[in-house]
Amino acid sequence: MGKNKYALITGVFLIVLTAATSAVVYWIGHFERERDIYYVSTRQSVTGLNPESTVFYRGIAVGKVLDVHFDPNDSGTILVPIEVDKEIELSKGVYANLQLKGVTGLTQINLEDPEHLGTRLPPGDDPANRIPLMPSMADKLMHTGEDIMNKAEHIMARLSEFLSDENKKNVGDILSNLKSLSDKLNQLQLSLDKALAEVPKLGNRAEKTLDNIDVLTKDLQALSRDVKTLGQKAEKLAETGQEASDQVMQTTLPKVNELLSELQATTQEVNKIANLLESNPQALIFGPARQAPAPGEPGYKEHP
């Protein structure tokens, strides 16, 4: 019996010692460390999140996950109670997201507070004060992965179509045309350089041409003055001609008309004399025969 009692006492002592050691370790681990409990809520998956996972705030470990369970009042909501060091002040704009821990597949909670030093978030399980769990960049990529794959497949199909044999030939033709165009541009550049080199000569020729134009202009001005003088002389000549015409009409023509009248009368007299001589040549010697007086003339005698 003594040996059995001794063994029992030894076992009880070991149990008490273990419990005391655990209590001391727990007490030392929480010595002068006061923490507030907050609740993170989400309707998304929390794969890899376990109790005792570390809670980070702005990259610094400030607490740990206490539990992961469903909300008793809403089975679609997952609640994650966390404890955070009391000296950490969280504002009502704080939110949480999950981050992978290395390559283990485990996740940890990271708190982000864009409204730092804003209205303080009170701890507790009040639904109005729960911290929302926002999707991380990895979650967004996973959710949009299917769309990304579809777009990538579409891009690859279009790229394959673009790299078809016909398009390759078209691209080759385009490159050949570009080379030809480049050669023509080079030739055009050379021609332009030559043309620019001829510009000074052209300027000299243009200057000489302008000098010739000045000389021609002076000659034209002199010719214009001569023409003007000639016009004035012609105008005077026309006035003189007008005066001569008036003089002829007013003086010479009446005299000519009078002379023509006298000449006509003389011609008639000559005709009479010629007729008389032709009918009575003696009249040239003895004069014309005396005519018997006509009625009413002196010496007229009426015959019985």
QUITAVEN-V862489 format. One line per field, one symbol per residue. phi: phi as a letter, one per 20 degrees, with the letter a starting at -180 (. if undefined). Layout:
phi = ???
//
This chain:
phi = .ffffffffffffffffffffffffffffdflcdcdddcecbddfcgnecgmffddclndfcrbeeacbeffebfedddcfcdcgffeedefefbcbecfdmdenfccedeccfdgmeffeffpdfgfdfefeefefffffffegfffffffffffffffffeffffffffffffffffffffffffffffffffffefgffffffffffffffffffffffffffffffffffffffffgffffffffedfffffffffffffffffffffffffffebffffeenfffeffegnefnfceff
//
